[in-house]
Amino acid sequence: MTQSPLALLSLVVLTIPISSFHVNQVQALNRELGKLCSSPPPQAMTVCRIHARLVSSL
């Protein structure tokens, strides 16, 4: 069975020990992407699709 790059990245991220600093940075990034993707400009659509897939996989 072939894994998608997104699934592979998720697995890697989940297996890496993450400091609280990194967790805070990821949470801040998620908030900002959520704001951006609530009304995205056309050039942000690809990023917003990736963000939506990551959020829905959690």
PDB file with SEQRES, HELIX, SHEET and CRYST1 records, atoms N, CA, C and O in Angstrom:
SEQRES   1 A   58  MET THR GLN SER PRO LEU ALA LEU LEU SER LEU VAL VAL          
SEQRES   2 A   58  LEU THR ILE PRO ILE SER SER PHE HIS VAL ASN GLN VAL          
SEQRES   3 A   58  GLN ALA LEU ASN ARG GLU LEU GLY LYS LEU CYS SER SER          
SEQRES   4 A   58  PRO PRO PRO GLN ALA MET THR VAL CYS ARG ILE HIS ALA          
SEQRES   5 A   58  ARG LEU VAL SER SER LEU                                      
HELIX    1 AA1 PRO A    5  THR A   15  1                                  11    
HELIX    2 AA2 SER A   20  SER A   38  1                                  19    
HELIX    3 AA3 PRO A   42  ALA A   44  5                                   3    
HELIX    4 AA4 MET A   45  SER A   57  1                                  13    
CRYST1    1.000    1.000    1.000  90.00  90.00  90.00 P 1           1          
ATOM      1  N   MET A   1       0.841  -1.172   0.000  1.00  0.00           N  
ATOM      2  CA  MET A   1       0.000   0.000   0.000  1.00  0.00           C  
ATOM      3  C   MET A   1       0.894   1.246   0.000  1.00  0.00           C  
ATOM      4  O   MET A   1       1.818   1.341   0.807  1.00  0.00           O  
ATOM      5  N   THR A   2       0.630   2.179  -0.880  1.00  0.00           N  
ATOM      6  CA  THR A   2       1.411   3.403  -0.985  1.00  0.00           C  
ATOM      7  C   THR A   2       0.791   4.485  -0.115  1.00  0.00           C  
ATOM      8  O   THR A   2      -0.418   4.716  -0.152  1.00  0.00           O  
ATOM      9  N   GLN A   3       1.636   5.145   0.666  1.00  0.00           N  
ATOM     10  CA  GLN A   3       1.179   6.232   1.523  1.00  0.00           C  
ATOM     11  C   GLN A   3       1.249   7.545   0.757  1.00  0.00           C  
ATOM     12  O   GLN A   3       2.170   7.760  -0.031  1.00  0.00           O  
ATOM     13  N   SER A   4       0.286   8.415   0.984  1.00  0.00           N  
ATOM     14  CA  SER A   4       0.339   9.736   0.383  1.00  0.00           C  
ATOM     15  C   SER A   4       1.401  10.553   1.103  1.00  0.00           C  
ATOM     16  O   SER A   4       1.711  10.278   2.262  1.00  0.00           O  
ATOM     17  N   PRO A   5       1.964  11.560   0.429  1.00  0.00           N  
ATOM     18  CA  PRO A   5       2.962  12.403   1.101  1.00  0.00           C  
ATOM     19  C   PRO A   5       2.402  13.075   2.356  1.00  0.00           C  
ATOM     20  O   PRO A   5       3.118  13.238   3.344  1.00  0.00           O  
ATOM     21  N   LEU A   6       1.127  13.464   2.321  1.00  0.00           N  
ATOM     22  CA  LEU A   6       0.516  14.117   3.480  1.00  0.00           C  
ATOM     23  C   LEU A   6       0.439  13.154   4.658  1.00  0.00           C  
ATOM     24  O   LEU A   6       0.736  13.538   5.790  1.00  0.00           O  
ATOM     25  N   ALA A   7       0.044  11.909   4.409  1.00  0.00           N  
ATOM     26  CA  ALA A   7      -0.030  10.915   5.480  1.00  0.00           C  
ATOM     27  C   ALA A   7       1.356  10.631   6.041  1.00  0.00           C  
ATOM     28  O   ALA A   7       1.521  10.474   7.251  1.00  0.00           O  
ATOM     29  N   LEU A   8       2.335  10.567   5.174  1.00  0.00           N  
ATOM     30  CA  LEU A   8       3.701  10.323   5.608  1.00  0.00           C  
ATOM     31  C   LEU A   8       4.213  11.485   6.455  1.00  0.00           C  
ATOM     32  O   LEU A   8       4.851  11.267   7.485  1.00  0.00           O  
ATOM     33  N   LEU A   9       3.938  12.710   6.031  1.00  0.00           N  
ATOM     34  CA  LEU A   9       4.342  13.884   6.797  1.00  0.00           C  
ATOM     35  C   LEU A   9       3.667  13.893   8.167  1.00  0.00           C  
ATOM     36  O   LEU A   9       4.309  14.195   9.173  1.00  0.00           O  
ATOM     37  N   SER A  10       2.383  13.566   8.211  1.00  0.00           N  
ATOM     38  CA  SER A  10       1.659  13.516   9.488  1.00  0.00           C  
ATOM     39  C   SER A  10       2.291  12.501  10.428  1.00  0.00           C  
ATOM     40  O   SER A  10       2.439  12.764  11.622  1.00  0.00           O  
ATOM     41  N   LEU A  11       2.659  11.353   9.898  1.00  0.00           N  
ATOM     42  CA  LEU A  11       3.294  10.317  10.709  1.00  0.00           C  
ATOM     43  C   LEU A  11       4.624  10.808  11.264  1.00  0.00           C  
ATOM     44  O   LEU A  11       4.926  10.594  12.439  1.00  0.00           O  
ATOM     45  N   VAL A  12       5.412  11.459  10.433  1.00  0.00           N  
ATOM     46  CA  VAL A  12       6.703  11.982  10.879  1.00  0.00           C  
ATOM     47  C   VAL A  12       6.501  13.034  11.962  1.00  0.00           C  
ATOM     48  O   VAL A  12       7.194  13.019  12.980  1.00  0.00           O  
ATOM     49  N   VAL A  13       5.563  13.942  11.750  1.00  0.00           N  
ATOM     50  CA  VAL A  13       5.309  15.009  12.721  1.00  0.00           C  
ATOM     51  C   VAL A  13       4.859  14.422  14.049  1.00  0.00           C  
ATOM     52  O   VAL A  13       5.266  14.903  15.106  1.00  0.00           O  
ATOM     53  N   LEU A  14       4.028  13.397  14.009  1.00  0.00           N  
ATOM     54  CA  LEU A  14       3.516  12.807  15.246  1.00  0.00           C  
ATOM     55  C   LEU A  14       4.560  12.013  15.994  1.00  0.00           C  
ATOM     56  O   LEU A  14       4.401  11.774  17.191  1.00  0.00           O  
ATOM     57  N   THR A  15       5.627  11.593  15.326  1.00  0.00           N  
ATOM     58  CA  THR A  15       6.638  10.783  15.999  1.00  0.00           C  
ATOM     59  C   THR A  15       7.828  11.605  16.481  1.00  0.00           C  
ATOM     60  O   THR A  15       8.692  11.073  17.178  1.00  0.00           O  
ATOM     61  N   ILE A  16       7.895  12.872  16.134  1.00  0.00           N  
ATOM     62  CA  ILE A  16       8.994  13.728  16.564  1.00  0.00           C  
ATOM     63  C   ILE A  16       8.639  14.361  17.910  1.00  0.00           C  
ATOM     64  O   ILE A  16       7.560  14.932  18.062  1.00  0.00           O  
ATOM     65  N   PRO A  17       9.543  14.261  18.881  1.00  0.00           N  
ATOM     66  CA  PRO A  17       9.282  14.962  20.145  1.00  0.00           C  
ATOM     67  C   PRO A  17       9.204  16.471  19.880  1.00  0.00           C  
ATOM     68  O   PRO A  17      10.071  17.039  19.215  1.00  0.00           O  
ATOM     69  N   ILE A  18       8.176  17.096  20.400  1.00  0.00           N  
ATOM     70  CA  ILE A  18       7.955  18.509  20.122  1.00  0.00           C  
ATOM     71  C   ILE A  18       8.000  19.282  21.439  1.00  0.00           C  
ATOM     72  O   ILE A  18       7.301  18.942  22.393  1.00  0.00           O  
ATOM     73  N   SER A  19       8.826  20.320  21.479  1.00  0.00           N  
ATOM     74  CA  SER A  19       8.885  21.156  22.674  1.00  0.00           C  
ATOM     75  C   SER A  19       7.650  22.042  22.731  1.00  0.00           C  
ATOM     76  O   SER A  19       6.949  22.209  21.734  1.00  0.00           O  
ATOM     77  N   SER A  20       7.390  22.605  23.899  1.00  0.00           N  
ATOM     78  CA  SER A  20       6.219  23.464  24.034  1.00  0.00           C  
ATOM     79  C   SER A  20       6.342  24.690  23.140  1.00  0.00           C  
ATOM     80  O   SER A  20       5.333  25.216  22.670  1.00  0.00           O  
ATOM     81  N   PHE A  21       7.570  25.153  22.898  1.00  0.00           N  
ATOM     82  CA  PHE A  21       7.767  26.276  21.979  1.00  0.00           C  
ATOM     83  C   PHE A  21       7.255  25.926  20.595  1.00  0.00           C  
ATOM     84  O   PHE A  21       6.548  26.719  19.973  1.00  0.00           O  
ATOM     85  N   HIS A  22       7.604  24.745  20.110  1.00  0.00           N  
ATOM     86  CA  HIS A  22       7.164  24.323  18.784  1.00  0.00           C  
ATOM     87  C   HIS A  22       5.654  24.142  18.736  1.00  0.00           C  
ATOM     88  O   HIS A  22       5.017  24.507  17.748  1.00  0.00           O  
ATOM     89  N   VAL A  23       5.078  23.585  19.788  1.00  0.00           N  
ATOM     90  CA  VAL A  23       3.626  23.414  19.841  1.00  0.00           C  
ATOM     91  C   VAL A  23       2.944  24.776  19.751  1.00  0.00           C  
ATOM     92  O   VAL A  23       1.964  24.944  19.024  1.00  0.00           O  
ATOM     93  N   ASN A  24       3.470  25.744  20.495  1.00  0.00           N  
ATOM     94  CA  ASN A  24       2.898  27.092  20.444  1.00  0.00           C  
ATOM     95  C   ASN A  24       3.007  27.688  19.048  1.00  0.00           C  
ATOM     96  O   ASN A  24       2.083  28.357  18.583  1.00  0.00           O  
ATOM     97  N   GLN A  25       4.116  27.454  18.386  1.00  0.00           N  
ATOM     98  CA  GLN A  25       4.303  27.981  17.033  1.00  0.00           C  
ATOM     99  C   GLN A  25       3.336  27.318  16.048  1.00  0.00           C  
ATOM    100  O   GLN A  25       2.776  27.989  15.181  1.00  0.00           O  
ATOM    101  N   VAL A  26       3.142  26.011  16.179  1.00  0.00           N  
ATOM    102  CA  VAL A  26       2.206  25.301  15.299  1.00  0.00           C  
ATOM    103  C   VAL A  26       0.778  25.777  15.552  1.00  0.00           C  
ATOM    104  O   VAL A  26       0.005  25.945  14.609  1.00  0.00           O  
ATOM    105  N   GLN A  27       0.425  25.993  16.815  1.00  0.00           N  
ATOM    106  CA  GLN A  27      -0.915  26.502  17.125  1.00  0.00           C  
ATOM    107  C   GLN A  27      -1.116  27.897  16.553  1.00  0.00           C  
ATOM    108  O   GLN A  27      -2.191  28.205  16.038  1.00  0.00           O  
ATOM    109  N   ALA A  28      -0.090  28.748  16.638  1.00  0.00           N  
ATOM    110  CA  ALA A  28      -0.178  30.098  16.078  1.00  0.00           C  
ATOM    111  C   ALA A  28      -0.323  30.031  14.555  1.00  0.00           C  
ATOM    112  O   ALA A  28      -1.114  30.769  13.967  1.00  0.00           O  
ATOM    113  N   LEU A  29       0.443  29.147  13.928  1.00  0.00           N  
ATOM    114  CA  LEU A  29       0.336  28.973  12.478  1.00  0.00           C  
ATOM    115  C   LEU A  29      -1.052  28.502  12.089  1.00  0.00           C  
ATOM    116  O   LEU A  29      -1.625  28.986  11.113  1.00  0.00           O  
ATOM    117  N   ASN A  30      -1.601  27.552  12.854  1.00  0.00           N  
ATOM    118  CA  ASN A  30      -2.939  27.044  12.577  1.00  0.00           C  
ATOM    119  C   ASN A  30      -3.985  28.155  12.691  1.00  0.00           C  
ATOM    120  O   ASN A  30      -4.887  28.244  11.858  1.00  0.00           O  
ATOM    121  N   ARG A  31      -3.869  29.001  13.717  1.00  0.00           N  
ATOM    122  CA  ARG A  31      -4.805  30.123  13.866  1.00  0.00           C  
ATOM    123  C   ARG A  31      -4.727  31.074  12.679  1.00  0.00           C  
ATOM    124  O   ARG A  31      -5.752  31.493  12.141  1.00  0.00           O  
ATOM    125  N   GLU A  32      -3.505  31.412  12.273  1.00  0.00           N  
ATOM    126  CA  GLU A  32      -3.327  32.352  11.163  1.00  0.00           C  
ATOM    127  C   GLU A  32      -3.822  31.751   9.846  1.00  0.00           C  
ATOM    128  O   GLU A  32      -4.426  32.450   9.032  1.00  0.00           O  
ATOM    129  N   LEU A  33      -3.569  30.472   9.640  1.00  0.00           N  
ATOM    130  CA  LEU A  33      -4.083  29.821   8.428  1.00  0.00           C  
ATOM    131  C   LEU A  33      -5.609  29.772   8.451  1.00  0.00           C  
ATOM    132  O   LEU A  33      -6.254  29.928   7.414  1.00  0.00           O  
ATOM    133  N   GLY A  34      -6.182  29.556   9.635  1.00  0.00           N  
ATOM    134  CA  GLY A  34      -7.640  29.562   9.756  1.00  0.00           C  
ATOM    135  C   GLY A  34      -8.213  30.912   9.374  1.00  0.00           C  
ATOM    136  O   GLY A  34      -9.226  30.986   8.679  1.00  0.00           O  
ATOM    137  N   LYS A  35      -7.567  31.984   9.824  1.00  0.00           N  
ATOM    138  CA  LYS A  35      -8.021  33.336   9.458  1.00  0.00           C  
ATOM    139  C   LYS A  35      -7.894  33.563   7.956  1.00  0.00           C  
ATOM    140  O   LYS A  35      -8.828  34.038   7.309  1.00  0.00           O  
ATOM    141  N   LEU A  36      -6.734  33.220   7.411  1.00  0.00           N  
ATOM    142  CA  LEU A  36      -6.490  33.403   5.983  1.00  0.00           C  
ATOM    143  C   LEU A  36      -7.491  32.610   5.149  1.00  0.00           C  
ATOM    144  O   LEU A  36      -8.017  33.108   4.154  1.00  0.00           O  
ATOM    145  N   CYS A  37      -7.747  31.382   5.562  1.00  0.00           N  
ATOM    146  CA  CYS A  37      -8.574  30.486   4.752  1.00  0.00           C  
ATOM    147  C   CYS A  37     -10.066  30.683   4.962  1.00  0.00           C  
ATOM    148  O   CYS A  37     -10.867  30.038   4.284  1.00  0.00           O  
ATOM    149  N   SER A  38     -10.461  31.550   5.877  1.00  0.00           N  
ATOM    150  CA  SER A  38     -11.890  31.831   6.035  1.00  0.00           C  
ATOM    151  C   SER A  38     -12.411  32.647   4.857  1.00  0.00           C  
ATOM    152  O   SER A  38     -13.594  32.579   4.523  1.00  0.00           O  
ATOM    153  N   SER A  39     -11.541  33.403   4.243  1.00  0.00           N  
ATOM    154  CA  SER A  39     -11.890  34.172   3.041  1.00  0.00           C  
ATOM    155  C   SER A  39     -10.616  34.313   2.206  1.00  0.00           C  
ATOM    156  O   SER A  39     -10.043  35.398   2.116  1.00  0.00           O  
ATOM    157  N   PRO A  40     -10.180  33.209   1.598  1.00  0.00           N  
ATOM    158  CA  PRO A  40      -8.855  33.196   0.969  1.00  0.00           C  
ATOM    159  C   PRO A  40      -8.792  33.942  -0.363  1.00  0.00           C  
ATOM    160  O   PRO A  40      -9.728  33.895  -1.162  1.00  0.00           O  
ATOM    161  N   PRO A  41      -7.673  34.629  -0.587  1.00  0.00           N  
ATOM    162  CA  PRO A  41      -7.433  35.177  -1.919  1.00  0.00           C  
ATOM    163  C   PRO A  41      -7.120  34.010  -2.864  1.00  0.00           C  
ATOM    164  O   PRO A  41      -6.709  32.944  -2.406  1.00  0.00           O  
ATOM    165  N   PRO A  42      -7.306  34.193  -4.149  1.00  0.00           N  
ATOM    166  CA  PRO A  42      -7.089  33.094  -5.097  1.00  0.00           C  
ATOM    167  C   PRO A  42      -5.712  32.436  -4.983  1.00  0.00           C  
ATOM    168  O   PRO A  42      -5.599  31.219  -5.130  1.00  0.00           O  
ATOM    169  N   GLN A  43      -4.681  33.211  -4.728  1.00  0.00           N  
ATOM    170  CA  GLN A  43      -3.332  32.633  -4.671  1.00  0.00           C  
ATOM    171  C   GLN A  43      -3.094  31.786  -3.423  1.00  0.00           C  
ATOM    172  O   GLN A  43      -2.069  31.111  -3.335  1.00  0.00           O  
ATOM    173  N   ALA A  44      -4.008  31.802  -2.459  1.00  0.00           N  
ATOM    174  CA  ALA A  44      -3.846  31.011  -1.234  1.00  0.00           C  
ATOM    175  C   ALA A  44      -4.667  29.720  -1.249  1.00  0.00           C  
ATOM    176  O   ALA A  44      -4.658  28.978  -0.267  1.00  0.00           O  
ATOM    177  N   MET A  45      -5.361  29.446  -2.324  1.00  0.00           N  
ATOM    178  CA  MET A  45      -6.262  28.282  -2.351  1.00  0.00           C  
ATOM    179  C   MET A  45      -5.530  26.957  -2.130  1.00  0.00           C  
ATOM    180  O   MET A  45      -6.046  26.091  -1.422  1.00  0.00           O  
ATOM    181  N   THR A  46      -4.362  26.778  -2.707  1.00  0.00           N  
ATOM    182  CA  THR A  46      -3.627  25.524  -2.528  1.00  0.00           C  
ATOM    183  C   THR A  46      -3.244  25.340  -1.064  1.00  0.00           C  
ATOM    184  O   THR A  46      -3.410  24.255  -0.507  1.00  0.00           O  
ATOM    185  N   VAL A  47      -2.732  26.397  -0.442  1.00  0.00           N  
ATOM    186  CA  VAL A  47      -2.356  26.328   0.980  1.00  0.00           C  
ATOM    187  C   VAL A  47      -3.586  26.027   1.832  1.00  0.00           C  
ATOM    188  O   VAL A  47      -3.510  25.239   2.775  1.00  0.00           O  
ATOM    189  N   CYS A  48      -4.711  26.646   1.507  1.00  0.00           N  
ATOM    190  CA  CYS A  48      -5.930  26.429   2.292  1.00  0.00           C  
ATOM    191  C   CYS A  48      -6.459  25.005   2.135  1.00  0.00           C  
ATOM    192  O   CYS A  48      -6.996  24.439   3.087  1.00  0.00           O  
ATOM    193  N   ARG A  49      -6.315  24.430   0.962  1.00  0.00           N  
ATOM    194  CA  ARG A  49      -6.731  23.031   0.780  1.00  0.00           C  
ATOM    195  C   ARG A  49      -5.869  22.102   1.624  1.00  0.00           C  
ATOM    196  O   ARG A  49      -6.379  21.173   2.251  1.00  0.00           O  
ATOM    197  N   ILE A  50      -4.567  22.350   1.639  1.00  0.00           N  
ATOM    198  CA  ILE A  50      -3.657  21.538   2.458  1.00  0.00           C  
ATOM    199  C   ILE A  50      -4.003  21.701   3.934  1.00  0.00           C  
ATOM    200  O   ILE A  50      -4.045  20.719   4.675  1.00  0.00           O  
ATOM    201  N   HIS A  51      -4.246  22.922   4.358  1.00  0.00           N  
ATOM    202  CA  HIS A  51      -4.617  23.188   5.752  1.00  0.00           C  
ATOM    203  C   HIS A  51      -5.902  22.448   6.112  1.00  0.00           C  
ATOM    204  O   HIS A  51      -5.993  21.837   7.177  1.00  0.00           O  
ATOM    205  N   ALA A  52      -6.888  22.504   5.231  1.00  0.00           N  
ATOM    206  CA  ALA A  52      -8.163  21.813   5.493  1.00  0.00           C  
ATOM    207  C   ALA A  52      -7.959  20.310   5.637  1.00  0.00           C  
ATOM    208  O   ALA A  52      -8.564  19.685   6.509  1.00  0.00           O  
ATOM    209  N   ARG A  53      -7.116  19.723   4.793  1.00  0.00           N  
ATOM    210  CA  ARG A  53      -6.848  18.270   4.895  1.00  0.00           C  
ATOM    211  C   ARG A  53      -6.142  17.940   6.203  1.00  0.00           C  
ATOM    212  O   ARG A  53      -6.464  16.944   6.850  1.00  0.00           O  
ATOM    213  N   LEU A  54      -5.183  18.771   6.592  1.00  0.00           N  
ATOM    214  CA  LEU A  54      -4.481  18.522   7.854  1.00  0.00           C  
ATOM    215  C   LEU A  54      -5.417  18.626   9.044  1.00  0.00           C  
ATOM    216  O   LEU A  54      -5.374  17.784   9.941  1.00  0.00           O  
ATOM    217  N   VAL A  55      -6.264  19.651   9.062  1.00  0.00           N  
ATOM    218  CA  VAL A  55      -7.189  19.849  10.171  1.00  0.00           C  
ATOM    219  C   VAL A  55      -8.201  18.706  10.230  1.00  0.00           C  
ATOM    220  O   VAL A  55      -8.521  18.220  11.316  1.00  0.00           O  
ATOM    221  N   SER A  56      -8.704  18.273   9.080  1.00  0.00           N  
ATOM    222  CA  SER A  56      -9.719  17.208   9.080  1.00  0.00           C  
ATOM    223  C   SER A  56      -9.109  15.848   9.447  1.00  0.00           C  
ATOM    224  O   SER A  56      -9.829  14.941   9.864  1.00  0.00           O  
ATOM    225  N   SER A  57      -7.802  15.707   9.296  1.00  0.00           N  
ATOM    226  CA  SER A  57      -7.173  14.421   9.632  1.00  0.00           C  
ATOM    227  C   SER A  57      -6.903  14.286  11.127  1.00  0.00           C  
ATOM    228  O   SER A  57      -6.581  13.195  11.597  1.00  0.00           O  
ATOM    229  N   LEU A  58      -7.029  15.373  11.876  1.00  0.00           N  
ATOM    230  CA  LEU A  58      -6.738  15.316  13.319  1.00  0.00           C  
ATOM    231  C   LEU A  58      -7.883  14.754  14.105  1.00  0.00           C  
ATOM    232  O   LEU A  58      -7.795  14.641  15.328  1.00  0.00           O  
TER     233      LEU A  58                                                      
END                                                                             
